[in-house]
Amino acid sequence: MKKIWLSFLLAAVMLLAPVALIGCEGGENGGTKLAITPSELEMEQYEEATLSVNKEGTVTWSSSDPMVVRVSDGVITSVKMGNAVITAQVGEETATCDVTVIRATKSRSLILSDEEVSLHLGVDGGDSKTVTAELKESGSTLQNVNYVWASSDPAVAEVRNGNITAVASGNTVITVSTTYKGQAFAKEIAVSVRDWAHDDGGMALLESASTSELASYDGDVTALGFEEGTQVTQFTVNDGATALWNNRVLAEGATDSAGNHLYTRMIFDLALSEPLTGDMVFWIYDKVYTYHEGTIPALDLDFGVIVYDKATGEVFTGKMETGKVYTFVVKLNQPSEDNKSWGLSFAQDTVVYFANTVCCNEDYYQDQFGGLDQPSEPFTDVYFVYGDSLEVLVGPNEEGWFEQTFAANDLWTKRVYLGTKEWTTINHYIAMKERYDYYCFDIIFKDNIAGAIWTGGYALMIGADGTFTKETVGGAIEKGDIYVYDESGSDVTGQPLQANTVYSFKVKIQKEADGVYQNLSTGIGLNQGTIWLKEPYFMKQENVDPGEETPEPEPEPEPEPGDGEKVALGGMVCGDSQATLTETQREGYEGWFEQTFDSSADLWGKRVYGFDSDHSFIAMREYAYYGFDIVFVDNFADALIWNGTELTIGVSEGKFNAAAGDLFVYDAEGNDVTGEVLQTGVAYTLKIKLYGVDGNNIGLGLNGAGTLLVKSPYLTNK
């Protein structure tokens, strides 16, 4: 019986022996052979995949070409098109995975909420602004992306997780960068920091030849109208009548040594020791404001100087008194480079007192004063007023007309303009300019026609022959400055006016582009004679009916989007600053422009593209393609092309990875070589599809050191 069991046992062992040998094949000790899963892999550029091995233990990973595929702890990242072998090693065993990287089809772009930031320094420290970054892939925002923020000058502005904080006056550049699945992105934010308010100084004399004196006042400040404890400076004016210019004072720190203003406003409190009998004169860059005997006019101010009653906080007009404090808000205008002049002076020997001197920007002014209160509703009950005194025009007569008669030299003092029940201060002028585009009325010139119409900017001069010219700007009336209609409603703009004829005037209210109200005067006056007026009202631009006009000759149009012709752009520029590229000195490349990239850090900031004043990024949206001629002088350096809202096109080993239709490449003979391997030192023409133009995502840059030659930028739809 034992022999039988031994026979069965021996047979079983013989049957099992081959299976064990197969399982140990390739193993160091007869175990399973090391293998990577998967053993072959095809992946797009800038993607990740995870590899695994079938054995426990410490695994050492390596790539045959890290420029194509990188590997770390089994996670591989495809960097550029090509082939690489990933090797895993456990002990003495190795296994491999063959990886092929193909052209990327997904588009990614780094989008910032702001690319320019202005910050101010306040009395309580610098303000801050948070900029957000989004990495988008084919229109969708990617999650769990780590961004690196850095400031080129932390002494000016610091940044932490996108929050930029002002430290000191100056300029700096904030760079935000990230790498996602091997693809690097970087963008810059231009940051300027200016003092929000500077209150460390007082008033200073501008001329060393001055005989006047500034000194600390140690008397009873409350008797002057100041609050107890206020630090007051006494300004003793000597030779005021004869040395007006030499006795100018200005807030310390308002300008630099060259006379350029550093702030938009200076603010100070002023009190008088006696009533002024001479002029108080402000020089503000190229403007002069003269207040006779300390009288602040109710109208005809251009907001270069606004005066407040310190006690009430209300805008002050009238003659200044002793025992009261007035706050002066002076706008530091700087509209030109000629005739720089600054300062405040008095044309009499007197003593005045200054306190609470501040140099500031608009934020501080708005915070402290709230700006000028403006009526919230449209103007109602519009009527005619005249002169600086806002006298209501008498009338109407039996025919419904209001009458105004001008003697010689009454042109300004009796000018007629539109008033409302809300017109109590100069605030009305601001509201008028913000809410309306034209002021309108009917008019009859009863005898003489010569006079002027003030528009809130320049004046329209009416000649004795009834024709208009424009003051100070070359004389030509521009379309839209004024519309004139006859009694039948026909447009007679440009035709000579006639006496005793009914006209309807629509006068354009001039508005400065920067929001600064340089001149607020409106109204009509005659050199001599009588006018009748009625039907005063305001209008918005969209409601102005210019009537039948003779169309002006149309210029030859540029090819419209859709006609397929090339539209040449003015020149090649680079970066966000749109700096013009320098023409190359290379022999044989006359007319080409050169751009050199020192490293990958120049990828965005030195990118090249075509641009001119007639084709902004917005105008480019109307076209399907943009392009230019290009020579890659030495290498392709992983070039990237931005083609609009989000898409980018990369180059690897001389081939662009653009999807079909996104990029066309032509050789010097015009042959289509799209998709072929390009050569350095050879001229090509690029035609790049535009996917809208969001911001400034346009251009071509090198992601490393290299040089480009470019020329002939264009737009097209074909």
C-alpha positions in Angstrom: 0.0 0.0 0.0 2.9 2.4 0.8 4.4 1.6 -2.6 1.2 2.6 -4.3 1.0 6.0 -2.5 4.6 6.7 -3.3 4.0 6.0 -6.9 1.1 8.4 -7.0 3.2 11.1 -5.2 6.1 10.7 -7.6 3.8 11.0 -10.6 2.3 14.2 -9.2 5.7 15.7 -8.7 6.7 14.9 -12.3 3.5 16.6 -13.6 4.1 19.8 -11.6 7.7 20.2 -12.4 7.4 21.9 -15.9 4.8 24.5 -14.7 7.2 25.8 -12.0 10.0 26.2 -14.5 7.9 28.3 -16.8 6.8 30.7 -14.0 10.5 31.3 -13.1 11.7 32.1 -16.6 13.8 35.3 -16.6 13.7 35.7 -12.8 16.9 36.2 -10.9 15.9 33.4 -8.6 13.5 31.6 -10.8 10.7 34.3 -10.3 8.5 36.3 -12.7 10.2 38.4 -15.4 10.2 42.2 -14.8 7.7 44.1 -17.1 6.3 47.6 -17.6 2.6 48.2 -18.2 2.0 49.4 -20.8 5.1 48.3 -22.8 4.3 50.6 -25.7 2.6 54.0 -25.6 1.7 56.8 -28.1 0.8 60.1 -26.5 0.3 63.7 -27.6 2.9 66.4 -26.7 2.5 68.0 -23.3 0.5 65.1 -21.7 1.2 62.8 -18.7 0.8 59.0 -18.2 1.6 56.6 -15.4 3.6 53.4 -15.9 3.7 50.5 -13.5 5.9 47.4 -13.0 4.9 44.0 -11.9 7.4 43.6 -9.0 7.8 45.0 -5.6 11.0 46.9 -4.6 12.8 50.0 -5.3 12.3 51.1 -9.0 14.8 53.3 -10.8 13.3 55.1 -13.8 15.2 56.7 -16.7 14.5 58.1 -20.2 16.6 57.6 -23.3 15.8 61.2 -24.3 14.5 63.5 -21.6 14.0 66.3 -24.2 11.3 64.1 -25.7 9.9 62.3 -22.6 10.6 62.9 -18.9 10.0 60.4 -16.2 9.7 60.6 -12.4 8.4 57.9 -10.1 6.7 56.2 -13.1 4.9 59.3 -14.3 6.0 60.2 -17.8 5.6 63.6 -19.4 5.8 64.2 -23.2 7.8 67.3 -23.9 8.3 67.4 -27.7 7.5 65.3 -30.7 9.8 62.2 -31.2 10.6 58.8 -29.7 12.1 57.7 -26.4 12.5 54.5 -24.4 11.6 54.5 -20.7 13.5 52.0 -18.6 12.6 50.7 -15.2 15.2 48.9 -13.1 14.5 46.7 -10.0 17.7 45.2 -8.7 19.6 43.7 -11.6 16.5 43.4 -13.8 15.3 46.0 -16.4 12.2 46.4 -18.5 11.3 49.0 -21.2 8.4 51.0 -22.6 8.6 52.5 -26.1 7.0 56.0 -26.2 6.1 57.9 -29.3 5.1 61.6 -28.9 2.9 63.0 -31.6 1.7 66.6 -32.3 -0.6 68.1 -29.7 -4.2 68.8 -30.6 -5.2 70.5 -27.4 -4.5 74.3 -27.1 -3.6 75.9 -23.8 -3.0 79.5 -22.8 -2.3 81.5 -19.7 -4.9 84.2 -19.1 -4.6 87.1 -16.5 -7.3 89.3 -15.2 -5.0 92.3 -15.5 -1.8 93.0 -17.4 -1.4 96.5 -16.1 -1.8 97.6 -12.5 -1.6 101.0 -10.9 -1.2 101.3 -7.2 -1.0 104.1 -4.7 0.8 104.8 -1.5 -1.5 106.2 1.2 -0.9 107.7 4.6 -1.7 104.2 6.0 0.5 102.3 3.7 0.3 101.0 0.1 -2.9 99.7 -1.4 -3.1 96.3 -3.2 -4.8 94.5 -6.0 -5.3 90.8 -6.6 -4.7 89.5 -10.1 -6.1 86.1 -11.0 -4.4 83.7 -13.4 -6.2 80.9 -15.3 -4.7 78.2 -17.5 -7.2 77.3 -20.1 -7.3 74.3 -22.3 -9.5 74.5 -25.4 -11.6 77.1 -23.6 -12.0 75.4 -20.2 -10.2 76.4 -17.1 -7.8 73.8 -15.8 -7.9 73.1 -12.0 -5.2 72.4 -9.5 -2.6 74.5 -11.4 0.3 75.9 -9.3 1.3 79.4 -10.3 4.6 81.1 -9.4 4.5 84.8 -8.8 7.6 87.0 -8.7 8.4 90.8 -8.7 11.3 92.2 -10.6 11.6 94.8 -7.8 10.1 93.8 -4.5 11.2 97.2 -3.1 8.5 98.8 -5.3 5.7 96.1 -5.2 5.5 92.7 -3.5 3.4 89.8 -4.7 2.0 86.8 -2.9 -0.4 84.4 -4.6 -1.4 87.1 -7.1 -2.0 89.8 -4.5 0.2 92.8 -5.5 1.0 95.3 -2.7 2.6 98.7 -3.2 5.8 99.3 -1.2 7.4 102.4 -2.7 7.0 104.7 -5.7 8.3 103.3 -8.9 7.7 100.7 -11.6 8.2 97.0 -11.5 7.1 93.9 -13.5 5.3 91.0 -11.9 5.8 87.7 -13.6 3.4 84.7 -13.3 4.6 81.4 -14.6 3.5 77.8 -14.4 4.4 74.4 -16.0 1.5 72.1 -16.8 2.3 68.6 -18.1 5.7 69.8 -19.3 4.4 72.9 -21.1 5.8 76.2 -19.7 3.7 79.4 -19.6 4.7 82.9 -18.4 3.1 86.3 -18.6 4.1 89.8 -17.2 2.1 92.4 -15.4 3.3 96.0 -15.6 3.0 97.7 -12.2 3.3 101.4 -11.4 3.2 102.7 -7.8 2.6 106.4 -7.1 2.1 108.2 -3.8 -1.6 108.4 -3.1 -0.9 111.4 -0.8 2.2 113.2 0.4 1.6 115.3 3.5 5.1 115.5 4.9 5.9 119.0 3.5 4.3 122.4 3.6 4.6 125.4 1.3 7.9 126.3 -0.2 9.2 129.4 -2.0 10.1 128.7 -5.6 12.5 131.5 -6.2 15.7 132.2 -4.2 15.4 135.9 -5.1 12.2 136.2 -3.2 12.1 138.8 -0.4 9.0 137.1 1.1 9.2 134.8 4.1 7.7 131.5 5.2 7.8 130.7 8.9 6.0 128.6 11.5 3.1 130.6 13.1 3.1 130.3 16.9 0.1 132.6 17.6 -3.5 131.7 18.3 -4.5 129.6 15.3 -8.2 129.5 16.4 -8.4 133.3 16.0 -7.5 132.7 12.3 -10.3 130.1 12.0 -8.2 127.0 12.3 -8.9 124.2 14.8 -6.8 124.2 17.9 -3.6 122.3 17.5 -3.3 122.9 13.7 0.3 123.5 12.5 0.1 126.7 10.6 2.7 128.4 8.3 2.8 132.2 8.0 3.5 133.6 4.6 4.7 137.2 4.7 4.5 138.7 1.3 7.0 141.5 0.6 7.1 143.5 -2.6 4.0 141.8 -3.8 3.0 144.4 -6.3 6.4 144.5 -8.0 7.8 141.0 -7.4 4.7 138.8 -8.1 6.7 136.2 -9.9 9.5 135.9 -7.4 7.1 135.4 -4.5 5.5 132.2 -5.8 4.9 129.4 -3.3 4.0 125.7 -4.0 3.4 122.6 -2.0 6.7 120.8 -1.3 6.9 117.6 -3.4 4.3 118.6 -5.9 6.8 118.5 -8.8 10.2 117.0 -9.6 13.3 119.1 -10.2 12.4 119.4 -13.9 9.0 120.9 -13.2 7.0 117.8 -14.0 4.1 117.2 -11.6 4.2 114.1 -9.5 0.6 114.2 -8.3 -2.7 115.2 -9.9 -3.7 117.7 -7.2 -2.3 119.7 -4.3 -4.6 120.7 -1.4 -4.1 123.3 1.3 -6.0 125.4 3.8 -5.7 129.2 3.6 -6.7 132.0 5.9 -6.3 135.8 5.4 -4.9 138.3 7.9 -6.8 141.1 6.1 -9.1 141.5 3.1 -7.2 141.2 -0.2 -7.1 144.4 -2.3 -4.8 143.0 -5.0 -4.9 139.9 -7.2 -4.3 136.4 -6.0 -2.7 134.5 -8.9 -2.2 130.8 -9.6 0.2 129.5 -12.2 -0.5 125.8 -13.0 1.8 124.6 -15.8 0.5 126.5 -18.8 -2.5 128.1 -17.2 -3.0 131.2 -15.1 -5.9 131.8 -12.7 -6.3 135.3 -11.4 -8.8 136.1 -8.6 -9.3 139.9 -8.2 -9.3 141.0 -4.6 -9.7 137.5 -3.4 -13.0 136.9 -5.2 -13.7 133.4 -6.3 -16.1 133.5 -9.3 -19.3 131.5 -9.4 -18.8 130.4 -12.9 -16.3 130.2 -15.7 -14.0 128.0 -13.7 -12.3 125.1 -15.5 -11.7 123.2 -12.3 -8.0 124.1 -12.2 -8.8 125.5 -8.8 -11.8 124.5 -6.6 -12.3 126.4 -3.3 -14.3 124.9 -0.4 -15.5 126.6 2.8 -13.6 124.7 5.4 -16.4 125.0 8.0 -19.2 123.8 5.8 -17.4 121.6 3.3 -19.4 123.3 0.5 -17.9 124.7 -2.7 -17.2 128.4 -2.0 -17.8 131.3 -4.4 -17.6 135.0 -3.5 -15.1 137.3 -1.7 -12.9 135.6 0.9 -13.1 137.0 4.4 -10.8 137.1 7.4 -11.5 134.8 10.3 -12.5 131.9 8.0 -10.5 129.0 6.5 -10.7 128.1 2.8 -9.6 124.8 1.3 -8.0 125.1 -2.1 -7.9 122.0 -4.4 -5.5 122.7 -7.2 -5.4 120.5 -10.2 -1.8 120.0 -11.5 -2.5 120.2 -15.2 0.2 119.2 -17.5 -1.2 119.3 -21.1 2.0 120.3 -22.9 5.8 120.6 -22.7 5.9 124.4 -23.2 5.8 127.3 -20.7 6.1 125.3 -17.5 5.0 127.5 -14.6 3.9 126.7 -11.1 3.0 128.5 -7.9 0.7 130.9 -6.0 1.4 134.5 -5.4 -0.2 137.7 -4.1 0.0 141.1 -5.8 0.1 143.1 -2.5 2.1 143.2 0.7 0.1 141.0 3.1 0.2 138.0 5.4 -1.6 134.8 4.7 -1.6 131.5 6.6 -1.3 127.9 5.2 -2.1 124.6 6.9 -2.8 120.9 6.1 -0.8 120.9 2.8 -1.2 117.7 0.9 0.0 116.5 -2.6 -2.3 113.7 -3.8 -3.9 111.8 -6.6 -7.5 111.5 -7.5 -8.3 108.6 -5.1 -7.3 110.7 -2.1 -9.3 113.7 -3.3 -12.4 111.6 -3.9 -12.0 109.9 -0.5 -11.5 113.1 1.4 -14.0 115.3 -0.5 -16.2 112.9 -2.3 -15.8 114.9 -5.5 -18.3 117.5 -6.4 -21.9 116.5 -5.6 -23.9 116.3 -8.8 -27.7 116.2 -9.4 -28.8 112.6 -9.9 -31.7 113.2 -12.2 -31.7 114.8 -15.7 -32.2 118.5 -15.8 -35.7 119.8 -15.7 -37.2 123.3 -16.0 -34.5 124.5 -18.4 -34.4 128.3 -19.0 -32.2 131.1 -20.2 -29.7 132.8 -17.9 -26.9 135.2 -18.6 -23.6 136.5 -17.3 -21.6 135.4 -14.3 -24.4 136.4 -12.0 -26.9 133.8 -13.4 -29.5 136.4 -14.0 -32.7 134.9 -15.5 -33.4 136.3 -18.9 -36.5 138.5 -18.9 -39.4 137.3 -21.0 -41.0 135.9 -23.0 -42.6 138.6 -25.1 -46.0 138.3 -26.8 -44.5 136.1 -29.5 -42.9 133.7 -26.9 -39.3 135.0 -27.4 -36.8 136.0 -24.7 -34.7 139.1 -25.6 -31.1 140.1 -24.9 -29.4 143.3 -26.1 -25.7 143.7 -26.2 -23.9 147.0 -26.1 -20.2 147.3 -27.1 -18.0 145.0 -24.9 -21.0 143.1 -23.6 -20.0 140.0 -25.6 -18.9 138.0 -22.5 -20.7 139.7 -19.6 -24.2 139.3 -21.1 -23.7 136.0 -22.8 -26.8 133.9 -22.7 -26.8 130.2 -21.8 -29.0 127.5 -20.4 -29.8 127.3 -16.7 -31.9 125.0 -14.5 -33.4 125.1 -11.1 -30.5 122.8 -10.0 -27.8 125.3 -11.3 -26.6 126.7 -8.0 -22.9 126.0 -8.3 -20.3 125.0 -10.9 -21.4 121.4 -10.2 -24.0 121.9 -12.9 -21.3 122.2 -15.6 -19.9 118.8 -14.7 -23.3 117.2 -14.8 -24.2 118.9 -18.0 -21.1 117.5 -19.7 -21.6 114.0 -18.3 -25.3 113.7 -19.2 -25.7 115.6 -22.5 -23.9 116.1 -25.7 -25.7 119.2 -27.1 -27.4 122.3 -25.8 -30.0 123.7 -28.1 -32.2 126.7 -28.6 -34.0 128.7 -31.3 -32.6 132.1 -32.2 -33.2 135.3 -34.3 -30.5 137.8 -34.9 -32.5 141.0 -34.9 -29.7 143.2 -36.5 -26.1 142.4 -36.0 -24.8 138.8 -36.3 -21.1 139.1 -35.3 -20.4 137.3 -32.0 -19.4 134.1 -30.4 -20.8 130.8 -29.1 -18.9 129.1 -26.2 -19.1 125.3 -26.4 -17.6 124.2 -23.1 -14.2 124.1 -24.8 -13.2 126.4 -27.7 -15.4 129.2 -29.0 -17.2 129.2 -32.3 -16.8 132.7 -33.7 -19.6 134.2 -35.8 -18.4 136.7 -38.4 -20.3 139.8 -39.6 -21.0 137.8 -42.8 -22.8 135.2 -40.8 -20.2 132.4 -41.2 -18.5 130.4 -38.4 -14.9 129.9 -37.6 -13.3 128.0 -34.7 -11.2 129.8 -32.2 -7.5 128.6 -31.7 -7.7 125.5 -33.8 -7.1 126.6 -37.4 -10.4 128.2 -38.0 -12.2 125.3 -39.7 -15.6 124.1 -38.2 -15.7 120.4 -37.9 -18.7 118.2 -38.7 -20.8 118.0 -35.6 -19.5 121.1 -33.8 -22.8 122.8 -34.5 -26.0 122.0 -36.4 -28.1 124.9 -37.8 -31.7 124.4 -39.1 -34.0 127.0 -40.7 -37.7 127.4 -39.8 -38.8 124.6 -42.1 -36.4 122.2 -40.4 -33.9 122.0 -43.3 -30.2 121.7 -42.4 -28.5 124.9 -43.3 -25.2 124.2 -41.4 -22.3 126.0 -43.1 -24.5 128.5 -44.9 -24.2 132.2 -43.9 -26.7 133.3 -41.3 -29.2 136.1 -42.1 -30.6 138.7 -39.8 -34.4 138.5 -38.8 -34.4 134.8 -39.7 -35.5 132.0 -37.3 -32.8 129.3 -36.8 -32.5 126.3 -34.5 -29.0 125.8 -33.0 -27.7 122.5 -31.7 -24.3 123.2 -30.1 -21.9 120.4 -29.3 -20.8 120.4 -25.7 -17.0 119.8 -25.8 -15.7 117.0 -23.6 -12.0 116.4 -23.0 -10.9 112.8 -23.6 -9.1 112.5 -20.3 -12.2 113.7 -18.3 -10.5 117.0 -17.3 -12.9 119.9 -17.8 -10.5 122.4 -19.2 -13.2 125.0 -19.9 -16.8 125.0 -18.8 -18.1 128.2 -20.5 -21.2 127.9 -22.7 -23.5 130.4 -24.2 -23.9 133.0 -27.0 -23.0 136.7 -27.1 -22.8 139.5 -29.6 -20.3 142.2 -30.2 -23.3 144.5 -30.4 -27.0 144.1 -31.2 -30.1 142.1 -30.1 -31.0 138.4 -30.2 -34.3 136.7 -29.5 -34.2 133.2 -28.0 -36.7 130.4 -27.1 -37.0 126.6 -26.6 -33.9 125.9 -24.5 -33.2 122.2 -24.0 -30.4 119.6 -23.8 -29.8 116.5 -26.1 -27.9 113.3 -26.2 -25.8 112.4 -29.2 -28.0 109.6 -30.3 -31.0 111.9 -30.5 -29.3 114.6 -32.7 -30.8 114.6 -36.2 -28.2 116.2 -38.5 -30.8 116.5 -41.3 -30.0 116.1 -45.0 -26.3 116.4 -45.5 -24.2 116.2 -48.6 -22.2 113.0 -48.2 -18.4 113.5 -48.1 -16.4 111.7 -50.8 -15.6 108.2 -49.5 -11.9 107.3 -49.4 -10.8 104.2 -51.3 -11.8 101.4 -48.9 -9.4 98.8 -47.7 -10.3 95.3 -48.7 -13.2 94.3 -46.6 -13.0 91.1 -44.6 -14.1 88.4 -46.9 -12.6 89.6 -50.2 -9.4 87.6 -49.8 -6.9 90.3 -50.6 -3.9 91.0 -48.4 -4.0 94.1 -46.2 -0.4 95.2 -45.5 0.4 96.3 -41.9 2.6 99.2 -41.1 5.5 97.5 -39.5 6.9 94.7 -37.3 6.7 95.2 -33.6 7.5 93.2 -30.5 6.1 92.6 -27.0 3.3 94.3 -25.2 5.0 97.7 -25.7 4.7 97.3 -29.4 8.3 98.6 -29.9 9.3 98.8 -33.5 11.9 96.2 -34.5 15.3 97.3 -35.7 16.2 96.7 -39.4 18.9 94.0 -39.7 22.4 94.7 -40.9 22.9 91.2 -42.3 24.1 91.2 -45.9 21.5 90.0 -48.4 18.5 90.7 -46.0 17.8 94.4 -46.8 14.3 95.3 -45.6 14.2 92.6 -43.0 13.9 93.2 -39.2 15.8 91.3 -36.6 14.8 90.0 -33.2 17.1 88.1 -30.8 15.8 85.9 -28.0 18.4 85.3 -25.2 16.5 82.6 -23.3 13.0 81.2 -22.7 12.3 84.2 -20.5 12.0 86.3 -23.7 9.3 84.0 -25.2 6.4 86.4 -24.5 8.1 89.7 -24.0 9.9 89.7 -27.3 7.3 88.0 -29.5 7.0 89.5 -32.9 3.9 90.5 -35.0 2.6 93.0 -37.4 0.8 96.2 -36.2 -0.1 99.7 -37.1 -2.4 102.4 -35.8 -5.2 101.5 -38.2 -5.3 97.8 -37.2 -5.5 97.4 -33.5 -6.0 94.0 -31.9 -9.7 94.7 -32.1 -9.6 95.5 -35.8 -7.7 92.3 -36.4 -10.8 90.4 -35.3 -12.4 91.2 -38.7 -9.8 89.1 -40.5 -9.3 85.3 -40.7 -5.6 85.2 -40.9 -2.5 87.2 -40.1 1.1 86.5 -41.2 4.5 87.7 -42.2 7.8 86.5 -43.8 10.3 84.8 -41.5 13.8 83.3 -41.4 14.8 81.2 -38.4 18.5 82.2 -38.5 20.1 79.6 -36.3 17.5 77.3 -34.6 13.8 76.9 -33.9 14.1 76.9 -30.1 10.7 75.4 -29.6 9.0 78.4 -31.1 5.4 79.2 -30.2 2.8 81.1 -32.2 -0.1 82.8 -30.5 -3.1 83.0 -32.8 -5.9 84.7 -30.9 -8.0 84.0 -27.9 -6.4 80.8 -26.6 -4.7 78.7 -29.2 -1.0 78.3 -29.4 1.1 76.6 -32.1 4.4 75.0 -31.2 7.3 73.9 -33.4 9.5 70.8 -32.8 12.4 69.7 -34.9 11.5 72.1 -37.6 7.8 71.1 -37.9 4.9 73.2 -36.6 2.3 71.1 -34.6 -0.7 73.1 -35.9 -4.0 71.4 -36.5 -5.2 71.3 -40.1 -6.1 74.8 -41.3 -4.6 76.7 -38.3 -1.3 77.4 -40.1 0.0 77.6 -43.7 3.7 77.8 -44.6 5.0 78.8 -48.0 8.5 78.8 -49.4 10.1 81.7 -51.3 8.5 80.5 -54.6 5.0 80.4 -53.1 4.9 76.6 -52.8 2.8 75.2 -49.9 5.3 73.5 -47.5 2.9 73.2 -44.6 3.7 70.2 -42.5 7.2 69.7 -43.9 10.4 70.0 -42.0 11.6 73.6 -42.2 15.3 74.6 -42.5 17.2 77.4 -40.7 18.5 80.2 -42.8 15.6 79.8 -45.3 12.8 82.4 -45.9 9.2 81.3 -45.4 5.9 83.1 -45.4 3.5 82.2 -42.5 -0.3 82.5 -42.7 -1.8 82.0 -39.2 -5.5 81.5 -38.5 -7.0 84.0 -36.1 -9.4 82.7 -33.4 -10.6 86.1 -32.3 -8.2 88.5 -30.6 -8.6 88.5 -26.9 -6.2 91.1 -25.5 -2.9 90.8 -27.2 -2.4 87.1 -27.7 -0.8 87.5 -31.1 2.8 86.9 -32.3 5.7 84.4 -32.6 8.4 83.9 -30.0 11.3 81.6 -29.4 11.3 79.4 -26.2 15.1 79.7 -26.0 18.1 81.4 -27.4 17.9 82.2 -31.1 17.4 84.9 -33.8 14.6 85.7 -36.2 14.4 87.8 -39.3 10.9 89.0 -40.2 9.2 91.4 -42.6 6.0 92.1 -44.7 3.2 91.7 -42.0 -0.3 91.4 -43.4 -4.0 90.5 -42.7 -6.2 88.5 -45.1 -9.3 86.4 -45.3 -8.2 84.0 -48.0 
